[in-house]
Amino acid sequence: MNNSKFNIAEAKKHFSEIIHRVSYGKERITITKRGKPLAMLVPTPVESGLDHPSYTKGWLENDDPFFKIVNQIVKNRKKHLARIFKSKKG
């Protein structure tokens, strides 16, 4: 797992990117102030087998249409392309 350091001003400026790197890149980020460690961002552990709503037990039957819909949404999100917003000025 990679460890990176950002001073607090850089961390505020690039917060979204840092969170993305921690959660999806499984990177540890140390936030510093005047060169001294202030905080560390680390990815949260994922409990195996509990990462999909279809594993929820007790309130829906296994053949409930809800699970087909959720599976379709998840499948479509994997194909999702990010939108690029253009400035109205240009």
C-alpha positions as CSV (number, residue, x, y, z in Angstrom):
1,M,0.0,0.0,0.0
2,N,1.4,3.4,-1.0
3,N,2.0,6.1,1.5
4,S,1.8,9.8,0.4
5,K,2.0,13.1,2.2
6,F,0.1,16.3,1.6
7,N,0.3,19.5,3.6
8,I,-3.0,20.7,4.9
9,A,-3.4,23.4,2.2
10,E,-2.8,20.9,-0.6
11,A,-5.2,18.5,1.1
12,K,-8.0,21.1,1.2
13,K,-7.4,22.1,-2.4
14,H,-7.3,18.4,-3.7
15,F,-9.7,16.8,-1.2
16,S,-11.8,14.9,-3.8
17,E,-8.8,13.5,-5.5
18,I,-7.2,12.4,-2.2
19,I,-10.4,10.7,-1.1
20,H,-10.6,8.9,-4.4
21,R,-7.0,7.8,-4.1
22,V,-7.6,6.4,-0.6
23,S,-10.9,4.6,-1.3
24,Y,-10.2,3.3,-4.8
25,G,-6.4,3.2,-5.0
26,K,-6.1,1.7,-1.5
27,E,-3.5,4.4,-0.7
28,R,-2.7,5.8,2.7
29,I,-2.4,9.6,2.8
30,T,-0.8,11.5,5.7
31,I,-1.9,15.1,6.2
32,T,0.9,17.3,7.5
33,K,1.1,20.8,9.1
34,R,4.4,22.5,9.0
35,G,6.0,19.1,8.1
36,K,4.6,17.3,11.1
37,P,1.9,14.5,10.7
38,L,-1.5,15.8,11.6
39,A,-3.9,13.0,10.4
40,M,-3.9,9.9,8.2
41,L,-6.5,8.8,5.7
42,V,-6.7,5.1,5.2
43,P,-9.2,2.9,3.2
44,T,-12.0,1.3,5.2
45,P,-12.0,-2.4,5.4
46,V,-14.6,-4.2,3.3
47,E,-16.3,-7.1,5.0
48,S,-16.2,-10.0,2.6
49,G,-19.6,-11.2,1.4
50,L,-21.4,-8.1,2.6
51,D,-20.6,-5.7,-0.3
52,H,-23.8,-6.1,-2.2
53,P,-27.4,-5.3,-1.1
54,S,-28.6,-8.7,-2.4
55,Y,-26.9,-10.3,0.6
56,T,-29.3,-8.6,3.0
57,K,-31.4,-11.2,4.8
58,G,-34.6,-11.1,6.6
59,W,-36.8,-8.4,5.0
60,L,-37.0,-9.5,1.3
61,E,-37.3,-12.9,-0.3
62,N,-34.5,-14.0,-2.5
63,D,-36.6,-13.8,-5.7
64,D,-37.9,-10.3,-5.0
65,P,-37.8,-8.1,-8.1
66,F,-35.8,-5.5,-6.1
67,F,-32.6,-7.6,-6.5
68,K,-33.0,-7.8,-10.3
69,I,-33.3,-4.0,-10.4
70,V,-30.2,-3.5,-8.1
71,N,-28.2,-5.9,-10.2
72,Q,-29.1,-4.0,-13.4
73,I,-28.1,-0.7,-11.8
74,V,-24.8,-2.1,-10.7
75,K,-24.1,-3.5,-14.1
76,N,-25.0,-0.2,-15.8
77,R,-22.7,1.8,-13.4
78,K,-19.7,-0.3,-14.5
79,K,-20.3,1.0,-18.0
80,H,-20.9,4.6,-16.9
81,L,-18.7,7.3,-18.5
82,A,-18.0,10.4,-16.5
83,R,-19.7,13.6,-17.9
84,I,-17.6,16.6,-18.7
85,F,-19.1,19.9,-17.9
86,K,-18.3,22.8,-20.2
87,S,-18.2,26.4,-19.1
88,K,-21.0,28.5,-20.3
89,K,-18.6,31.4,-20.8
90,G,-16.5,29.6,-23.5
